[in-house]
């Protein structure tokens, strides 16, 4: 009879995952790393880790990521959109003013 629909573990993944209890894996999932990084550290494929999470009813929440945007070749951490808008608006206003002053004296 075929197994459940989905990904099957390969023998390497089963042997590696036998060394860990579901509580150990849950601690790794709660550490804030991505599932791919955890799977790479364990030496298994990330799909095998997904299957293990489902089979053992473990909980994984995606880590909060700080969104970075590039503006004028500067890395900006986008924590507060209103503050970023005010800063960008002030920079553009300053550039526009300097350009107008420069044009008047030519």
C-alpha positions as CSV (number, residue, x, y, z in Angstrom):
1,X,0.0,0.0,0.0
2,X,1.5,3.4,-0.9
3,X,2.5,5.9,1.7
4,X,0.7,9.2,2.4
5,X,0.6,11.6,-0.5
6,X,3.7,13.9,-0.3
7,X,7.4,13.6,0.1
8,X,9.0,10.5,1.4
9,X,12.1,10.6,3.6
10,X,15.2,9.1,2.1
11,X,17.2,6.8,4.3
12,X,19.8,9.4,5.0
13,X,17.2,11.8,6.4
14,X,15.6,9.1,8.5
15,X,18.9,8.2,10.1
16,X,19.7,11.8,10.8
17,X,16.3,12.7,12.2
18,X,16.3,9.6,14.5
19,X,19.1,11.3,16.5
20,X,16.7,14.2,17.4
21,X,13.5,14.3,19.3
22,X,10.5,16.4,18.1
23,X,11.3,18.7,21.1
24,X,14.8,19.3,19.8
25,X,13.6,20.1,16.3
26,X,10.9,22.4,17.7
27,X,13.7,24.3,19.6
28,X,15.6,24.7,16.3
29,X,12.4,25.9,14.6
30,X,11.8,28.5,17.4
31,X,15.4,29.8,17.1
32,X,14.4,32.2,14.3
33,X,16.4,30.6,11.5
34,X,14.8,29.7,8.2
35,X,13.8,26.1,7.5
36,X,16.4,25.8,4.7
37,X,19.2,26.9,7.1
38,X,18.0,24.4,9.8
39,X,17.8,21.6,7.2
40,X,21.3,22.5,5.9
41,X,22.7,22.4,9.4
42,X,21.1,19.0,10.0
43,X,22.4,17.7,6.7
44,X,19.0,16.9,5.2
45,X,16.8,18.2,2.4
46,X,14.4,21.0,3.4
47,X,11.4,19.0,2.0
48,X,12.3,16.2,4.4
49,X,12.2,18.7,7.3
50,X,8.8,20.0,6.1
51,X,7.5,16.4,6.1
52,X,8.9,15.8,9.6
53,X,7.2,19.0,10.8
54,X,3.9,17.9,9.4
55,X,4.2,14.3,10.7
56,X,5.0,15.4,14.2
57,X,2.6,18.4,14.4
58,X,5.4,20.9,15.0
59,X,4.9,24.6,14.6
60,X,7.0,26.9,12.5
61,X,6.6,30.6,12.2
62,X,8.5,32.5,9.6
63,X,11.1,34.9,11.1
64,X,10.4,38.6,10.9
65,X,12.5,40.1,8.3
66,X,13.6,43.7,8.1
67,X,12.8,45.1,4.7
68,X,15.7,46.9,3.1
69,X,15.3,49.2,0.2
70,X,17.9,50.9,-1.9
71,X,17.6,54.6,-2.6
72,X,20.4,56.5,-4.3
73,X,22.8,53.5,-3.7
74,X,22.2,53.7,0.0
75,X,20.8,50.8,2.1
76,X,17.9,52.0,4.1
77,X,16.1,49.9,6.7
78,X,12.4,50.4,6.2
79,X,11.1,50.4,9.8
80,X,8.8,53.4,9.6
81,X,7.4,54.3,6.2
82,X,6.3,57.8,7.3
83,X,9.8,58.7,8.5
84,X,11.3,57.3,5.2
85,X,8.8,59.4,3.2
86,X,9.7,62.6,5.1
87,X,13.4,62.0,4.7
88,X,13.1,61.2,0.9
89,X,10.8,64.2,0.4
90,X,13.3,66.5,2.2
91,X,16.2,65.2,0.1
92,X,14.3,65.7,-3.2
93,X,13.2,69.2,-2.1
94,X,16.8,70.1,-1.4
95,X,18.0,68.8,-4.7
96,X,15.2,70.6,-6.6
97,X,16.0,73.9,-4.8
98,X,19.7,73.6,-5.5
99,X,19.0,72.9,-9.2
100,X,16.7,75.9,-9.4
101,X,19.3,78.2,-7.8
102,X,22.0,76.9,-10.1
103,X,19.9,77.4,-13.2
104,X,19.1,81.0,-12.2
105,X,22.8,82.0,-12.1
106,X,23.8,80.5,-15.4
